[in-house]
Amino acid sequence: MKLSTTAMICVALQACVSKPIKPDPAFAITKPQPAISPPISNGSIYQVSRFAHSLFADERAHRVGDVLTVILTENTSSNKSSNTSTKKENGITIPNPTVFGKQLPQFKSPYDLTLQQDLSSTQEFTGEGSSTQTNTLTGTVTVTVAEVLANGNLFVRGEKLLTLNQGDEFIRISGVVRQRDITPDNTVQSTQLANVRLVYGGTGALADANANGWMGRFFQSKWWPF
């Protein structure tokens, strides 16, 4: 008995330990493609193939594998409310039958019963809900260029994993950016990315404290009949 109790306690404690966050392959770093040097032409001191960039070019990302810093400036706010009210009433009245111009006599009983019936039903439903949500996310994430599209736009992606004293946090982002929106210091605002996929989350004591228990989730789910 003591052995089984000890085993159950060990299993429960092991379940409480948060697992480290694993990198998501969908946001993995993209390695640059091997550079193919053009043949060196004789008779010129300056050869383009010997230099990765032009003498007057900046260091803005433009090739697969180049890094780019995304400045997170996300601020969203939403309000939603709904009210629903329904009511349905039904009524049926069956009078005492009349035969040959006369109503049927009452049943001979101490309760004076007749064939007249009155049926009615009422159904009402009232529902009300409201939701208010505000999100603000600031910071920086350095991503890599995963693909150069046909029109010159860059598809970028990347993630940042942080291990803190109260758990782990991660930020993952991907999207499409125009090269002209990249500043000379090789940064771009997150609001200038198209088709953005931004994920922020974490594990640990703080994340567990903000999560509802399994029984609470059951009572608030659609499977709860009341």
VOBA-24609 format. One record per residue (C-alpha): x, y, z; residue in one letter. Coordinates in steps of 0.02 Angstrom, whole numbers, plus 50000, padded with zeros to 5 digits. Each point is the difference from the previous one (the first is absolute). Layout:
<rs>
XYZa/...
</rs>
This chain:
<rs>
500005000050000m/501405012050045k/500924995749840l/498495003749890s/499685016550091t/501815005249976t/499904995649815a/498435010449977m/500825014950086i/501534998549888c/498924999349844v/499015015450056a/501595009850035l/500734995149833q/498435006149912a/500185016950085c/501765002649930v/499915011049844s/500844993349845k/501245011249908p/499365008249843i/500634992049840k/500375010249844p/498644999949869d/500624993849830p/498785012049915a/501045014550070f/501724992049980a/501485010149940i/500315000149813t/501804997649947k/500655010649856p/500204991949831q/501774996749938p/500635014849902a/500484996649820i/501445011349949s/499985006249821p/501564997249898p/501375012850023i/500295010449845s/501775005749967n/500505017849975g/499075007950149s/500695004050172i/498284999750085y/499114983549984q/498184999250058v/500164981650042s/501265003950137r/498805010850098f/498374994350078a/499255017549987h/500245015449900s/501135013550071l/498495011250024f/498714987050052a/499294999050176d/499794984450104e/498124998149982r/499324982349986a/499624995049821h/500594982049977r/499494983250070v/500854997550167g/500255018550038d/499495005650173v/498735013650036l/499455007650165t/498125001750024v/499455013350125i/498414994150085l/498735014150017t/498384990350014e/498525007950087n/498264992749978t/498365003150090s/498304991949975s/498295001250081n/498564988349968k/498304997950080s/498454990049956s/498254998650070n/498744986649952t/498224998250061s/498684988049934t/498254996050060k/498714987749934k/498244997250066e/498774986549946n/498214997750055g/498684986949957i/498205000350063t/498804985549969i/498215004650051p/498744987750065n/499264991449845p/498245004549943t/498924986049931v/498305003649920f/500065017750067g/500334994850178k/501624998350095q/500444983350069l/499584998050182p/501375000050127q/500734984050063f/499144993950153k/501415002150122s/500295010650155p/501205010849898y/498775005649864d/501154994849857l/499645005349819t/500814997049832l/500605018149989q/501915001549998q/501195014850009d/501844997649954l/501345013549999s/501895000849994s/501275014150013t/501834999349951q/501225014150036e/501865002149972f/501105014750044t/501865000749964g/501265013850023e/501875000749971g/501375012949988s/501864999549964s/501365013250012t/501784996449948q/501545011149989t/501714993949944n/501655009349993t/501634992249944l/501645009349983t/501774994049973g/501124993849861t/500224983449911v/501384996549874t/499404989249856v/500744993049841t/499455001549820v/499244983349951a/499505004349822e/500135014049874v/498355001349908l/499835003749815a/499535018250031n/501505003050113g/499094998650165n/500824989850138l/499194986150098f/500815000450172v/499814989050153r/500824997250167g/499754996950185e/500735004950168k/500034988250149l/500265007250174l/500344989850157t/499515009950155l/499994996050185n/498124996949997q/499904990149838g/500335001549815d/499305012349874e/500055000249811f/499625012049859i/499754993749823r/499675010949849i/499904998049812s/499375011049860g/500365009049836v/500935016649996v/500395012049860r/501845003949978q/499645018749992r/499224999250174d/501654994150075i/500935014550081t/501865003349970p/500404992250170d/499194983749939n/498425000850106t/498154999849959v/498425003050100q/498904984950032s/498515010249940t/500795000749827q/500004981149978l/498644992049896a/499184983450041n/500775000650172v/499994984850112r/500495005550174l/499994987850145v/500445004450180y/499864987850144g/500924991150137g/500064986450130t/500354999750185g/499235006250162a/499275016149928l/499234991249850a/499264986550111d/499265013150118a/499085008349854n/499314983549933a/498314993150051n/499954982450073g/499324985249904w/498404999450101m/499715018649978g/500254998249812r/498714985949999f/498685010650087f/500315014249876q/500054989149845s/498584995849880k/499884982650075w/499295006850163w/498114997549978p/499435014350113f/
</rs>
